[in-house]
Structure formats: structure tokens, C-alpha cells
Amino acid sequence: MTDTDDDLYLDAIFALWPKILDMYRLFESKKPVMLYDLQEQKVYAYPYREFKAEMNPRSQASLTEQYKQAIKENKMVIFVRDNEKRKLRSYTLAIE
């Protein structure tokens, strides 16, 4: 992942931030993992356990740590999926 890709993904998240927050808040009590599909331009909210189950063991371990820390700090975990570049990048962002 280059810094340029990283910036593009963050820019994409922030461009849709109100929509992402609205979707998160619909399921806030369940502390969902959020996914933004870059090509579809859609935002999804997934139960943590279901999202984690779709990952390989190394990614599961990484998500577990990231998710625990996010919950402690009242933050969300959001992934950006870029099917064209075959990348899945995660971020931990403040809910407020």
C-alpha cells in the first residue's frame, strides 16, 4: 500500500462520511464493522463475527486487535474494498 493509495481511500471515506455515520448509527448498539466498496460506491455494516469469519487467520488476528481497541476508544473499524486494485484496507476512525 502506498501513501497515495492510502490518501485516496481516506479521501473516499471522508467524501461519504455522513452516509457512513448514518449507516453505523443504525446498528451502533451492535458495534458493526463497516465496509465501503469503492467501485459499487456502497456502504455496508457487518456483524463483527461474520466479517471476521470471512478473513484468513492472519487477518482475523489483526482485526481482533484493531476491533478491541476501537471499541475501547469509541471508534469504528471501517474497511475500504478496492476490487480493481485487489486491496482491502482498514481504518479505525472516531465516531463523533
C-alpha positions in Angstrom: 0.0 0.0 0.0 1.5 3.3 -1.0 0.8 6.5 0.8 -1.0 7.8 -2.3 -3.4 4.8 -2.2 -3.9 5.4 1.5 -4.8 9.0 1.0 -7.2 8.1 -1.9 -9.0 5.7 0.4 -9.2 8.1 3.2 -10.5 10.8 0.9 -13.1 8.4 -0.4 -14.2 7.6 3.2 -14.4 11.3 4.2 -16.3 12.2 1.0 -19.1 9.8 2.2 -18.6 10.3 5.9 -22.2 11.5 6.7 -23.6 8.4 4.9 -21.1 6.1 6.7 -22.0 7.6 10.1 -25.7 7.3 9.4 -25.3 3.6 8.5 -23.1 3.0 11.5 -25.7 4.6 13.8 -28.4 2.3 12.5 -26.5 -0.6 14.0 -24.4 1.2 16.7 -25.6 -1.0 19.6 -24.1 -4.0 17.7 -20.8 -2.3 17.0 -20.6 -3.2 13.4 -17.6 -3.4 11.1 -18.1 -1.0 8.3 -17.2 -1.7 4.7 -17.1 0.9 1.9 -16.9 -0.7 -1.6 -15.1 1.8 -3.8 -16.4 0.5 -7.2 -20.0 0.0 -6.0 -20.0 3.3 -4.1 -21.9 1.5 -1.3 -21.5 1.4 2.4 -22.2 -1.8 4.4 -22.5 -2.6 8.1 -21.5 -6.2 9.1 -21.6 -8.0 12.4 -18.1 -8.3 13.7 -18.1 -12.1 14.0 -19.5 -12.7 10.5 -17.0 -10.2 8.9 -14.1 -11.8 10.8 -15.1 -15.3 9.7 -14.6 -14.4 6.0 -10.9 -13.5 6.6 -7.8 -15.6 6.7 -6.3 -16.4 10.1 -3.6 -13.7 10.0 -6.2 -11.0 9.0 -8.6 -12.3 11.7 -5.9 -11.8 14.4 -5.2 -8.3 13.1 -8.9 -7.4 13.0 -9.5 -8.8 16.6 -6.8 -6.4 18.0 -8.0 -3.5 15.9 -11.7 -4.0 16.8 -11.0 -4.4 20.6 -9.0 -1.1 20.6 -11.7 0.7 18.5 -14.4 -0.4 20.9 -12.4 0.8 23.9 -11.9 4.2 22.3 -15.4 4.6 21.0 -14.3 4.3 17.4 -15.3 2.3 14.4 -13.4 -0.1 12.2 -14.0 0.6 8.5 -12.6 -1.2 5.5 -12.3 0.1 2.0 -12.5 -2.5 -0.7 -10.9 -1.7 -4.0 -11.7 -4.6 -6.4 -9.8 -3.0 -9.3 -6.5 -3.0 -7.3 -7.5 -6.1 -5.3 -7.0 -4.3 -2.0 -8.8 -4.3 1.3 -7.6 -1.6 3.7 -8.8 -1.0 7.2 -9.0 2.2 9.3 -10.0 3.0 12.8 -11.9 6.3 12.9 -13.6 8.3 15.6 -17.4 8.0 15.5 -18.0 11.6 16.6 
